[in-house]
Amino acid sequence: MNSLRAANLTLAFVLELAMLAAFSVAGYASTEVTWLKVTLAVGLPALAILLWAVWAAPKAGKRRLKMPGLLIFKIAIFGVATAAWWAAGQGFIASIFGVLVVINLLGMWAFRQY
């Protein structure tokens, strides 16, 4: 059971990195204006990092959302990241990402990893 819990935490970390990649790729693919491509490719992941650090990171302290707010926040941000993969023209990656997010969130709930 401990190996499943550890695997779910590892999957959560990988999905968080993939979320940042989704925002970066979608930002870059969103326009033809070079300076805006770069700004969005850096800015969107930075905004996600800020939101995660304030409300979802384990070290957020008293600001960290409690259940069910934390689950709602994760569903929302991962949902937007899935849409970002689609918007960037990466439908296959969006599908895989979305399925893995559902598996991870179910594991988070089952193993009480919140």
SVG drawing of the C-alpha trace seen along z (x, -y; Angstrom):
<svg xmlns="http://www.w3.org/2000/svg" viewBox="-16 -42 26 44">
<polyline fill="none" stroke="black" stroke-width="0.4" points="0.0,0.0 2.9,-2.4 4.2,-1.9 0.9,-2.9 0.8,-6.0 4.3,-6.9 3.5,-6.3 0.4,-8.6 2.6,-11.4 5.1,-11.0 2.3,-11.2 1.1,-14.3 4.5,-16.0 4.8,-14.9 1.3,-16.3 2.2,-19.6 5.2,-19.9 3.0,-18.9 0.5,-21.6 3.2,-24.2 4.3,-22.9 0.7,-23.1 0.5,-26.7 3.8,-27.5 3.1,-25.6 -0.4,-27.2 0.9,-30.6 3.5,-30.3 1.1,-28.8 -1.6,-31.4 -0.3,-34.2 2.0,-35.1 3.4,-38.2 6.9,-37.1 7.1,-39.3 3.6,-38.2 4.4,-34.5 7.4,-34.8 5.5,-36.8 2.6,-34.3 4.9,-31.3 6.6,-32.6 3.8,-34.5 1.1,-31.8 3.2,-29.2 4.4,-31.9 0.8,-32.8 0.0,-29.1 3.1,-28.8 1.9,-31.8 -1.7,-30.4 -0.3,-27.0 2.1,-28.4 -0.6,-30.5 -3.4,-27.9 -2.2,-24.4 1.4,-23.9 2.0,-21.9 4.2,-24.8 1.5,-27.4 0.8,-27.2 -2.5,-28.8 -3.4,-29.9 -3.5,-26.4 -7.0,-25.4 -8.7,-22.7 -10.8,-20.0 -13.1,-20.3 -11.7,-23.6 -8.3,-22.1 -9.9,-19.4 -12.0,-22.1 -8.9,-24.2 -7.0,-21.2 -9.9,-20.2 -10.1,-23.8 -6.4,-24.3 -5.8,-20.9 -9.0,-21.4 -7.7,-24.6 -4.3,-22.9 -6.1,-20.2 -7.9,-22.8 -4.5,-24.6 -3.1,-21.4 -6.2,-21.2 -5.8,-24.9 -2.2,-24.3 -3.2,-21.6 -2.1,-18.8 -5.3,-16.8 -3.6,-13.4 -1.5,-14.9 -4.6,-16.6 -6.4,-13.3 -3.6,-11.4 -3.1,-14.3 -6.8,-14.5 -7.0,-10.7 -3.9,-10.8 -5.3,-13.8 -8.5,-11.9 -6.5,-8.8 -4.3,-11.0 -7.2,-12.9 -9.0,-9.7 -5.8,-8.3 -5.4,-11.5 -8.9,-11.1 -8.5,-7.3 -5.2,-7.6 -6.1,-10.9 -3.2,-12.7 -4.4,-16.2"/>
</svg>
